[in-house]
């Protein structure tokens, strides 16, 4: 079992702040899981997650696979245009 580093941004950060979670916070992960499974384990609202960064690489939340030791960031929908390009989310939309 290893810890993963988790960050949430924008509206999702507010959820974490309400729960008094550190930024970033660390979560013990026993086995590989999908980003959606991790969101469920953390009780994060799935409708508030558009993309996930795993070790710095953007992925649609449906495709993300997380392994123990990874760094993870959840990104909500509605991220403004320039930030979408900077974060690599524009490439996701082109798929």
C-alpha positions in Angstrom: 0.0 0.0 0.0 1.3 3.5 -0.9 0.1 7.0 -0.6 -1.1 9.0 -3.6 -0.9 12.8 -3.7 -4.3 14.3 -4.5 -5.2 17.9 -5.5 -8.5 19.3 -6.4 -9.1 22.6 -8.2 -11.8 25.3 -8.4 -15.2 24.1 -7.2 -13.7 20.8 -6.2 -11.1 22.6 -3.9 -14.1 24.1 -2.1 -15.4 20.7 -1.4 -12.0 19.6 0.0 -11.8 22.8 2.1 -15.2 22.1 3.6 -13.9 18.7 4.7 -10.7 20.3 6.1 -8.4 18.3 3.8 -4.9 19.6 3.3 -3.7 20.8 -0.1 -2.5 18.6 -1.4 -3.8 15.7 0.7 -2.6 12.1 0.7 -4.6 9.0 0.4 -3.6 5.4 1.0 -4.2 3.4 -2.1 -3.8 -0.4 -1.9 -4.3 -1.3 -5.6 -4.6 0.4 -9.0 -8.0 2.0 -9.6 -9.7 4.3 -12.1 -10.0 8.0 -11.6 -13.8 7.5 -11.2 -13.3 4.8 -8.6 -11.0 7.1 -6.7 -13.5 10.0 -6.9 -16.1 7.5 -5.5 -13.8 6.5 -2.7 -13.2 10.1 -1.8 -16.9 10.9 -2.2 -16.3 13.6 -4.7 -19.2 14.6 -6.9 -18.6 12.9 -10.3 -20.5 15.6 -12.2 -17.9 18.1 -10.9 -15.0 16.3 -12.5 -14.1 16.8 -16.2 -10.5 15.7 -16.4 -7.8 14.2 -14.3 -4.0 14.7 -14.3 -2.0 11.7 -13.4 1.7 12.4 -12.8 1.3 15.6 -14.9 -0.5 14.1 -17.9 -4.1 15.1 -18.7 -6.7 12.4 -19.3 -10.5 12.3 -19.6 -11.7 11.3 -16.2 -13.3 8.2 -17.7 -9.9 7.0 -18.9 -7.6 7.8 -16.0 -5.9 4.9 -14.2 -4.2 5.6 -10.9 -1.5 3.4 -9.3 -0.1 3.6 -5.7 2.5 6.4 -5.5 0.9 8.5 -8.3 0.2 12.3 -8.1 -3.4 13.1 -9.1 -5.3 16.3 -9.7 -9.1 16.5 -10.4 -10.2 19.3 -12.7 -13.8 20.5 -12.8 -15.9 21.4 -15.9 -16.0 25.0 -16.9 -12.3 25.6 -16.8 -11.8 28.8 -18.9 -10.4 28.5 -22.5 -6.8 29.8 -22.0 -6.4 27.5 -19.0 -7.7 24.5 -21.0 -4.9 25.0 -23.5 -2.3 25.5 -20.8 -3.4 22.4 -18.9 -3.5 20.2 -22.0 -7.3 19.8 -21.9 -7.7 21.2 -25.5 -6.0 18.1 -26.8 -8.5 16.0 -24.9 -11.4 17.7 -26.6 -10.0 16.9 -30.0 -10.2 13.2 -29.4 
